[in-house]
Amino acid sequence: MNGVTGQYQSWHLHILHILRLGILTLTVGLLSACGGGGSSSGDNGTTDTVTLESIGLEQDSSNEYQYFLTAYYSDDSSTDITEDADWSVSDTSLATVEAGLLTPLHSGALTLSASYEGMDAEIDVELAPILQSVQLDRDASNFDQYYLTAYYDDDTSEDVTADAEWSISDTSLATVEAGLITALESGSATLIASFGGETADMEIEHLVYVREIIPAYFRFAALKNNGSVVSWGYTDSNEVSFSDVSTSLSSGVESVFSTSSSFAALKSDGSVITWGHSGYGGNSSSVSVNLEDNVVNVYSTAGAYAALKSDGSVVTWGYGDGGGDSSAVSTELASDVVTIFSTNSAFAALKADGSVVTWGREEDGGDSSAVSSDISSDVVTIYSAGAAFAALKSDGSVVTWGDEQFGGDSSVVSTEISNDVVAIYSSGSAFAALKSDGSVVTWGFINGGDSSAVSTQISSDVVEVFGNSYSFAALKSDGSVVTWGRDEYGGDSSAVSDQLADGVDTIYASNGAFAAVKIDGSVVTWGKDNDGGDSSAVSSELSGDVESIFSNLQGFAALKTDGSVICWGDPVIDGSSVSDQLASGVLIIVSGRESFAALKDDKSVVTWGHEVFGGDSSDVDFY
């Protein structure tokens, strides 16, 4: 609290003050003259006079704009004189005052003054910024999150999302808390937020929308924000249809996983629902009891699933030789599994003690008996190519198994990968190990596994390696790129070597081509023409502002900073049929094997490519 003390005034003013308060003070001599008696007097025969000595100005502890004035008297008493004082402010454009209560008009500094019986007190007051308006905005990356911003008269602003009062016009469709909408049913509603007497509202169209798209080889599944799922793309007669399980997928789904031809939905209650090709994981009836609860994650090969449960056990189903049959290692998978890795047809489970358990097609990595002692402890993570595994151990060494020709046999480089390996990259048929000194060691199928032609160039300063089916591209710290592998698949980049000499930021790969994004946002491509290696038809559009690139077997789709999409490669994925929808507003692109699906900032979904394999979604309700 702040206090300001006034000055002593004359004796006459004290008498006037006392009379105003209705207090009669008489001397002994006056009482004697009237014949009275019984007065209180001092030893010298005079009466003590109570006088106003000072006034004090103080701020209310519970209201920053309320002030009180107190009178202090010579007998140590005090009185609240707020209502009796004269109040004023130094700048009436900033505030007014009445009975000590300030009413701010604008932010700023002023002096508050109070006068009483000739005494003055004053205090400097800093008026806080005054709320002028509030604005409601949607999070750029989360359609369900909205923020309220308060704007003040001093040109400042603040996020008041947590302090605002939120409501929605139709609570049967959605609820809202701290700006986060939880959609219940499809429809539209008005979102309302209030703060400090100001209110903002926004009409929310499509409360239910697609949050994530999950690809299989020839089909897609879309997970909506209300936990429901829709699916489209290729189907055949030997499968569990989406319509058979659609009721179970109408709510509560948290994530969706896929094999080449089926999907598995993990629900919030820990259960799993499957559909798609029966032989490739779409039919899980044989293990349905084990999938009713406590599943925390699902992994897949091309034709089978492995569900990890909360107790560390694993449940498998789908194509038996592709990892669906784990009966041979059931005891080892009964507990302590922490994560699972896969090749096309085999699984490798990493356990809490650093050991690895494998099953599935033997030649694709399902049989690890030859290296069982090497992977019985200290494994920290596992990498895979199409038909082989490479385990990275805590000492920086690597252990490999699976198809010998495709990376399962690393004996020719065993010394080089016995230590200091920090990461491993793969093509479809080989591995490339990045060491702590920036050098790269390769093994596997000769197309990619043999890097002898560029060994000097990848002996240092490599920061990352990218692979397609049969080639690698290494990005170096100076922004240059080194390539090797099958020439026509991008192993030979001599035609664009000048453009890859510096300034490359990252690299993307399709089945048989590469696309490098440079720091200026331009794109350089090489490799098989029909897989996206030839981008000459769209070169002007790829000369700048490319943000990221997505790929499938047939080519590339580049997302630009303005939200537009440029496609090249096989004509089937050129996007011309939906070019107007791809001109702006695209947030992310998902790749199927021969098609693409894009999520836009207006909550719409655009698909293109091979119509049968997911490129045509015209019959799908995404809301």
C-alpha positions in Angstrom: 0.0 0.0 0.0 1.0 3.5 -0.7 0.5 6.4 1.8 1.1 10.1 1.6 1.1 12.3 4.7 -0.2 15.8 4.7 1.3 18.7 6.7 0.3 20.2 10.0 -2.1 23.1 9.7 -2.8 26.1 12.1 -4.6 25.8 15.4 -7.6 27.6 14.0 -8.0 25.0 11.2 -7.9 22.2 13.8 -10.7 23.9 15.7 -12.8 24.2 12.5 -12.2 20.5 11.7 -13.2 19.5 15.2 -16.4 21.5 15.0 -17.2 20.0 11.5 -17.0 16.6 13.0 -19.4 17.7 15.7 -17.0 17.5 18.6 -17.2 20.2 21.2 -14.0 21.1 23.0 -14.2 23.4 26.0 -11.6 24.8 28.3 -11.9 24.5 32.1 -12.2 28.3 32.3 -15.4 28.3 30.1 -17.0 25.5 32.2 -16.2 27.4 35.4 -17.8 30.6 34.1 -21.0 28.7 33.4 -20.9 27.1 36.8 -20.2 23.7 35.4 -17.7 21.1 36.5 -16.4 17.6 36.0 -14.2 18.3 33.0 -11.0 16.4 32.2 -8.0 18.6 32.5 -4.3 18.4 32.8 -2.2 19.3 35.7 -2.0 22.9 34.6 -5.8 23.3 34.6 -6.2 23.1 30.7 -8.2 20.7 28.6 -6.3 18.5 25.9 -7.4 19.4 22.3 -7.8 16.5 19.7 -6.4 17.8 16.4 -6.1 16.6 12.8 -2.4 15.8 12.3 -2.2 14.2 8.8 -4.1 12.4 6.0 -3.0 9.2 4.3 -3.8 8.0 0.8 -3.8 4.2 0.3 -4.7 1.7 -2.4 -7.3 -1.0 -1.9 -5.5 -4.4 -1.8 -8.4 -6.0 -3.7 -9.1 -3.3 -6.3 -6.2 -1.6 -8.0 -8.3 1.4 -9.0 -9.9 2.0 -5.6 -8.1 4.4 -3.2 -8.9 5.4 0.4 -8.2 8.6 2.3 -7.7 8.3 6.1 -7.5 11.1 8.6 -5.1 10.7 11.6 -5.6 12.6 14.8 -3.5 13.7 17.7 -5.1 11.2 20.1 -3.9 8.3 17.8 -7.3 7.8 16.4 -8.1 7.7 12.6 -11.2 8.0 10.4 -12.0 7.0 6.8 -12.7 10.3 5.0 -12.8 8.9 1.4 -16.3 10.1 0.9 -15.6 13.6 2.3 -12.4 14.4 0.4 -12.0 16.3 -2.8 -10.5 14.0 -5.5 -8.8 14.9 -8.8 -6.5 13.4 -11.5 -3.7 15.2 -13.3 -4.9 14.1 -16.7 -8.7 13.7 -17.2 -8.1 12.2 -20.7 -6.7 9.1 -19.0 -9.1 8.6 -16.1 -11.9 10.1 -14.0 -12.2 9.7 -10.2 -15.1 9.8 -7.8 -14.9 8.9 -4.1 -11.4 7.5 -4.6 -12.5 5.2 -7.4 -10.6 5.6 -10.7 -12.3 4.9 -14.0 -9.6 4.4 -16.6 -10.2 5.8 -20.1 -6.7 5.0 -21.6 -3.5 3.5 -20.4 -0.8 5.8 -19.1 0.6 7.5 -16.1 -1.1 10.2 -13.9 -1.2 11.7 -10.5 -4.1 11.0 -8.2 -4.8 13.8 -5.6 -7.0 14.0 -2.6 -7.7 17.1 -0.4 -9.3 17.4 3.0 -9.5 20.4 5.3 -6.6 22.1 3.6 -4.4 19.1 3.6 -3.3 17.4 0.3 -2.1 13.9 -0.5 -1.2 12.5 -3.9 0.1 9.3 -5.5 1.5 8.4 -8.9 -0.7 5.8 -10.7 0.3 3.7 -13.7 -2.9 2.8 -15.6 -2.8 -0.7 -17.1 -3.5 -1.2 -20.8 -7.2 -1.2 -21.5 -8.8 -4.0 -23.4 -10.0 -2.9 -26.8 -11.0 -6.1 -28.6 -10.5 -9.8 -28.8 -9.8 -12.0 -31.8 -10.5 -15.7 -32.4 -8.0 -17.7 -34.5 -7.5 -21.3 -35.4 -4.2 -23.1 -34.8 -2.4 -23.5 -38.1 -1.5 -27.1 -37.4 -4.5 -28.3 -35.4 -8.0 -27.7 -36.7 -9.5 -28.4 -33.3 -7.5 -25.8 -31.3 -8.5 -22.2 -31.3 -6.8 -19.3 -29.6 -8.2 -16.0 -28.2 -6.0 -12.9 -28.4 -6.7 -9.7 -26.4 -5.7 -6.4 -28.0 -5.0 -3.3 -25.7 -5.0 0.4 -26.2 -1.2 0.6 -26.0 -0.8 -1.6 -29.1 0.1 -4.7 -27.1 -1.6 -8.0 -27.2 -1.6 -11.3 -25.2 -2.9 -14.8 -25.6 -5.9 -15.2 -23.2 -7.0 -18.6 -24.3 -6.6 -20.1 -20.9 -8.5 -17.3 -19.1 -11.4 -16.9 -21.6 -14.8 -18.3 -21.2 -15.6 -20.8 -24.1 -18.9 -22.1 -25.4 -20.3 -23.7 -28.5 -23.7 -23.2 -29.9 -24.6 -26.9 -30.2 -23.2 -29.1 -27.5 -24.7 -32.2 -29.1 -22.2 -31.7 -31.9 -19.1 -30.8 -29.9 -17.7 -29.6 -26.6 -14.9 -27.0 -26.0 -12.4 -26.4 -23.3 -9.7 -23.8 -23.3 -10.2 -23.4 -27.0 -9.9 -27.1 -27.8 -12.9 -28.6 -29.6 -13.9 -32.2 -29.1 -16.1 -33.1 -32.0 -19.0 -35.6 -31.3 -21.0 -35.6 -34.5 -20.8 -34.2 -38.0 -22.2 -30.7 -38.6 -21.4 -27.0 -38.1 -21.7 -24.8 -35.0 -20.6 -21.4 -33.7 -17.6 -21.2 -31.3 -17.8 -18.3 -28.8 -15.1 -16.9 -26.6 -15.4 -14.1 -24.0 -12.8 -12.2 -22.0 -12.9 -8.9 -20.1 -16.4 -8.1 -21.3 -15.4 -8.6 -25.0 -16.7 -11.5 -27.1 -15.6 -13.1 -30.4 -17.3 -15.9 -32.3 -16.6 -18.0 -35.3 -18.6 -20.3 -37.4 -17.0 -23.7 -37.5 -17.8 -25.7 -40.6 -17.2 -29.5 -40.7 -16.7 -30.1 -37.0 -15.8 -33.6 -38.0 -13.0 -33.9 -40.6 -10.0 -36.1 -41.6 -7.1 -35.8 -39.2 -4.8 -38.4 -40.7 -4.6 -40.5 -43.9 -3.0 -43.9 -43.7 -1.8 -45.6 -47.0 -1.6 -49.3 -47.9 -0.3 -50.3 -51.3 -3.5 -49.9 -53.2 -5.9 -48.3 -50.8 -6.2 -45.6 -48.1 -7.9 -45.2 -44.7 -8.7 -41.9 -43.2 -8.9 -41.3 -39.4 -11.3 -38.5 -38.4 -11.0 -36.2 -35.4 -14.0 -37.8 -33.7 -12.3 -41.2 -33.7 -14.1 -42.6 -36.7 -12.6 -44.1 -39.9 -13.4 -44.2 -43.6 -11.6 -46.3 -46.2 -11.4 -46.4 -50.0 -9.4 -48.0 -52.8 -8.8 -51.4 -54.2 -10.8 -54.4 -52.8 -11.2 -58.0 -53.8 -13.4 -60.9 -52.9 -11.1 -62.5 -50.4 -11.3 -59.9 -47.7 -13.2 -58.5 -44.7 -14.9 -55.4 -46.1 -14.9 -52.1 -44.5 -18.7 -52.2 -44.2 -18.4 -55.3 -42.1 -16.6 -53.4 -39.4 -17.7 -49.8 -40.0 -19.9 -49.8 -36.8 -16.9 -50.7 -34.7 -14.9 -47.9 -36.4 -17.5 -45.2 -35.9 -15.7 -43.9 -32.7 -12.8 -44.4 -30.4 -10.1 -45.1 -33.0 -6.7 -43.5 -32.0 -4.5 -44.8 -34.8 -4.5 -47.0 -37.9 -1.8 -49.3 -39.3 -1.5 -51.1 -42.6 0.0 -54.1 -44.4 0.1 -54.0 -48.2 -3.6 -54.9 -48.5 -5.3 -54.4 -45.1 -5.7 -52.1 -42.1 -5.7 -52.5 -38.3 -7.3 -49.8 -36.1 -6.2 -49.4 -32.5 -9.0 -48.0 -30.3 -8.8 -46.0 -27.1 -9.9 -49.0 -25.1 -6.8 -51.0 -26.3 -8.8 -53.2 -28.8 -7.9 -53.7 -32.4 -10.3 -53.9 -35.4 -9.1 -55.2 -38.8 -10.3 -55.2 -42.4 -9.0 -55.8 -45.9 -7.4 -58.8 -47.5 -8.1 -61.8 -45.2 -4.8 -63.5 -45.9 -2.8 -60.3 -45.3 -4.0 -59.4 -41.9 -7.6 -58.2 -42.7 -9.0 -61.1 -40.8 -7.9 -61.3 -37.2 -10.6 -63.7 -35.9 -8.1 -66.3 -34.9 -6.6 -63.9 -32.3 -9.6 -61.7 -31.6 -9.7 -62.6 -27.9 -6.1 -61.4 -27.6 -6.9 -58.1 -29.3 -9.9 -57.1 -27.1 -7.8 -54.9 -24.8 -4.4 -53.7 -23.7 -2.9 -53.3 -27.1 -0.6 -50.3 -27.1 1.0 -50.4 -30.6 0.8 -52.4 -33.9 3.6 -53.2 -36.4 3.4 -54.8 -39.8 5.2 -56.5 -42.6 3.7 -56.6 -46.1 1.3 -59.3 -45.1 1.1 -59.6 -41.3 0.7 -57.7 -38.1 2.3 -57.8 -34.6 0.5 -56.2 -31.8 2.4 -55.1 -28.7 0.4 -55.3 -25.5 0.9 -53.3 -22.3 2.4 -56.3 -20.5 5.2 -56.5 -23.2 3.7 -59.6 -24.9 3.1 -59.8 -28.7 0.1 -61.1 -30.7 0.6 -61.9 -34.4 -1.8 -62.7 -37.3 -1.9 -62.5 -41.1 0.2 -64.2 -43.7 2.0 -67.0 -41.7 5.3 -67.0 -43.6 5.2 -63.2 -43.6 5.3 -62.9 -39.8 1.7 -63.8 -39.0 2.8 -67.0 -37.3 5.0 -66.5 -34.3 4.3 -69.8 -32.5 7.9 -70.9 -32.7 8.9 -68.0 -30.5 5.7 -67.5 -28.5 7.5 -68.1 -25.1 10.1 -65.4 -25.9 7.3 -63.0 -27.0 5.3 -63.5 -23.8 6.9 -60.5 -22.0 9.4 -57.6 -22.0 9.1 -56.6 -25.7 9.6 -52.9 -26.1 9.4 -52.3 -29.8 9.2 -54.3 -33.1 10.9 -53.8 -36.5 10.2 -55.5 -39.8 11.3 -56.3 -43.3 8.9 -57.2 -46.1 8.2 -60.6 -44.6 9.8 -60.9 -41.1 9.7 -59.3 -37.7 12.4 -58.5 -35.1 11.3 -57.7 -31.6 13.7 -55.8 -29.3 13.3 -56.7 -25.7 14.0 -54.7 -22.5 17.3 -56.5 -21.9 18.6 -55.6 -25.3 18.1 -59.0 -26.9 16.3 -59.6 -30.2 13.6 -62.2 -31.1 12.9 -62.9 -34.8 10.2 -64.7 -36.8 8.7 -64.8 -40.3 10.2 -65.8 -43.6 13.6 -67.2 -42.7 15.5 -65.8 -45.7 14.1 -62.3 -45.1 15.3 -62.1 -41.5 12.9 -64.3 -39.7 15.8 -66.7 -38.9 18.6 -65.1 -36.8 20.1 -68.3 -35.4 23.4 -67.6 -37.1 23.9 -64.4 -35.0 21.8 -65.3 -32.0 24.7 -64.8 -29.6 25.5 -61.4 -31.1 22.0 -60.1 -30.6 21.4 -61.6 -27.1 22.2 -58.3 -25.5 23.1 -54.6 -25.9 21.1 -54.0 -29.1 19.7 -50.4 -29.1 17.9 -50.3 -32.4 17.3 -52.2 -35.6 17.3 -51.1 -39.2 15.9 -53.0 -42.2 16.2 -53.3 -45.9 13.7 -55.3 -48.0 14.9 -58.7 -46.9 17.5 -58.2 -44.2 18.0 -56.6 -40.7 20.9 -54.7 -39.3 21.1 -54.3 -35.5 23.1 -51.4 -34.0 24.6 -52.2 -30.6 25.5 -49.9 -27.7 29.2 -50.2 -28.6 28.6 -48.8 -32.1 29.0 -52.2 -33.8 26.5 -53.7 -36.3 25.1 -57.2 -36.6 23.3 -58.3 -39.7 21.1 -61.3 -40.8 18.6 -62.1 -43.5 19.0 -62.5 -47.2 22.8 -62.5 -47.7 22.7 -60.9 -51.1 20.5 -58.1 -49.9 22.4 -57.0 -46.8 22.1 -59.9 -44.5 25.8 -60.8 -44.9 28.1 -58.0 -43.9 31.2 -60.1 -43.5 33.2 -58.2 -46.1 32.9 -55.0 -44.0 32.8 -56.6 -40.6 35.9 -54.7 -39.4 34.6 -51.4 -40.6 31.3 -51.8 -38.8 32.7 -53.2 -35.6 32.6 -49.8 -33.9 31.7 -46.1 -34.2 28.5 -46.6 -36.3 25.9 -43.9 -35.4 23.1 -44.6 -38.0 22.2 -47.0 -40.7 20.3 -46.3 -43.9 18.9 -48.8 -46.4 17.9 -49.1 -50.0 15.6 -51.9 -51.1 18.6 -54.2 -51.3 21.6 -52.8 -49.4 22.7 -51.0 -46.3 24.9 -47.9 -45.7 26.3 -47.3 -42.2 27.2 -43.7 -41.2 30.1 -43.6 -38.8 30.9 -40.9 -36.2 33.8 -39.6 -38.4 31.3 -38.9 -41.2 32.4 -41.8 -43.3 30.1 -44.4 -44.9 30.4 -48.1 -45.1 28.1 -50.1 -47.5 27.2 -53.7 -48.1 24.5 -55.8 -49.8 23.4 -56.1 -53.3 26.0 -54.8 -55.7 23.6 -52.0 -56.8 24.0 -49.8 -53.7 26.0 -52.2 -51.6 29.1 -51.5 -53.6 30.3 -47.9 -53.1 33.9 -48.5 -54.2 33.6 -46.0 -57.1 33.0 -43.2 -54.6 34.8 -44.4 -51.6 37.1 -41.4 -51.4 34.1 -39.0 -51.6 32.2 -40.7 -48.8 35.2 -41.2 -46.5 34.3 -38.1 -44.5 31.8 -35.2 -43.9 28.7 -37.2 -44.8 25.7 -36.1 -42.6 22.8 -38.2 -44.1 22.2 -41.0 -46.6 19.1 -41.6 -48.7 18.2 -44.8 -50.6 15.7 -45.9 -53.3 15.3 -49.4 -54.6 18.8 -49.9 -55.9 20.8 -46.7 -55.3 22.1 -44.3 -52.6 22.6 -40.6 -52.4 24.8 -39.2 -49.6 24.4 -35.6 -48.4 27.6 -34.0 -47.2 28.2 -31.1 -44.7 29.1 -28.7 -47.5 25.7 -29.3 -49.2 27.1 -31.5 -52.0 25.7 -34.9 -53.0 27.5 -38.2 -53.8 25.6 -41.0 -55.5 26.2 -44.7 -56.2 24.3 -47.8 -57.1 22.4 -48.8 -60.3 23.0 -46.0 -62.8 19.5 -45.7 -64.2 18.0 -45.7 -60.7 19.9 -42.5 -59.7 23.3 -44.1 -58.9 24.7 -42.0 -61.7 24.0 -38.2 -61.1 26.7 -36.9 -63.6 24.0 -35.2 -65.7 23.2 -32.9 -62.7 26.6 -32.9 -60.9 27.0 -29.2 -61.2 23.7 -28.6 -59.5 24.5 -31.1 -56.7 27.9 -29.6 -56.0 26.6 -27.4 -53.2 23.5 -25.9 -51.6 21.5 -29.1 -51.2 19.3 -29.1 -48.1 17.7 -32.6 -48.2 16.9 -35.5 -50.6 13.8 -37.5 -51.4 13.6 -40.9 -53.2 11.0 -42.7 -55.3 11.3 -46.2 -56.5 14.0 -45.4 -59.1 14.8 -41.7 -58.8 15.9 -38.9 -56.5 14.8 -35.3 -55.9 17.1 -32.9 -54.1 15.7 -29.7 -52.5 18.2 -26.9 -52.4 18.4 -24.2 -49.8 16.9 -21.7 -52.3 13.8 -23.9 -52.6 14.7 -25.2 -56.1 14.6 -28.9 -57.0 17.1 -31.1 -58.9 16.1 -34.5 -60.1 17.8 -37.5 -61.6 17.2 -41.3 -62.1 14.5 -43.1 -64.0 12.4 -40.7 -66.1 9.1 -42.3 -65.4 9.8 -42.6 -61.6 10.4 -38.8 -61.4 14.0 -38.5 -62.6 13.0 -36.2 -65.4 11.3 -33.0 -64.1 11.9 -30.9 -67.2 8.2 -30.5 -67.9 7.8 -28.7 -64.6 11.2 -27.2 -64.2 10.0 -23.6 -64.0 7.6 -24.5 -61.2 10.4 -26.2 -59.3 12.8 -23.3 -59.5 12.0 -22.1 -56.0 9.7 -22.1 -53.0 9.5 -25.9 -52.7 8.9 -26.8 -49.0 8.9 -30.6 -49.1 8.5 -33.5 -51.5 6.5 -36.7 -51.3 7.0 -39.8 -53.4 5.5 -43.1 -54.4 6.6 -45.8 -56.9 5.6 -43.6 -59.8 7.1 -40.2 -59.1 7.0 -37.2 -56.9 4.6 -34.5 -55.6 6.3 -31.2 -54.4 4.5 -29.1 -51.8 5.3 -25.4 -52.2 5.3 -22.6 -49.6 2.1 -21.2 -51.1 0.3 -24.6 -50.5 0.3 -25.6 -54.1 1.4 -29.0 -55.4 3.6 -29.8 -58.5 3.6 -33.5 -59.7 5.9 -35.3 -62.1 6.9 -38.8 -63.0 4.5 -41.4 -64.5 1.6 -39.6 -66.1 -0.9 -41.6 -63.9 0.1 -39.3 -60.9 0.4 -36.0 -62.7 -2.5 -34.5 -60.8 -4.0 -32.7 -63.8 -7.5 -34.0 -63.0 -7.4 -32.1 -59.7 -5.0 -29.3 -60.6 -7.5 -26.6 -59.4 -7.8 -28.2 -56.0 -4.0 -28.5 -55.7 -3.4 -24.8 -56.6 -3.4 -23.7 -52.9 -4.1 -24.7 -49.3 -2.4 -28.1 -49.2 -0.9 -29.0 -45.8 0.4 -32.5 -46.3 0.5 -35.2 -48.9 0.3 -39.0 -48.2 1.7 -41.5 -50.7 0.0 -44.7 -51.9 1.8 -47.0 -54.2 0.4 -45.5 -57.3 -1.7 -42.6 -56.0 -1.6 -39.6 -53.6 -3.9 -38.1 -51.0 -3.7 -34.5 -49.8 -5.1 -32.8 -46.7 -6.0 -29.1 -47.2 -6.4 -26.2 -44.8 -10.2 -26.1 -45.5 -10.4 -29.6 -44.1 -11.0 -31.2 -47.5 -9.2 -34.2 -48.9 -8.0 -34.4 -52.5 -6.9 -37.7 -54.1 -5.3 -38.4 -57.5 -3.4 -41.2 -59.3 -4.5 -44.6 -60.3 -8.3 -44.5 -59.7 -8.7 -48.1 -58.6 -5.8 -47.9 -56.2 -7.1 -44.9 -54.2 -6.8 -42.1 -56.6 -10.6 -41.8 -56.8 -12.3 -40.9 -53.5 -15.4 -39.3 -55.0 -17.8 -41.6 -53.1 -16.1 -41.1 -49.7 -17.7 -38.9 -47.0 -14.7 -37.2 -45.3 -16.9 -35.2 -42.9 
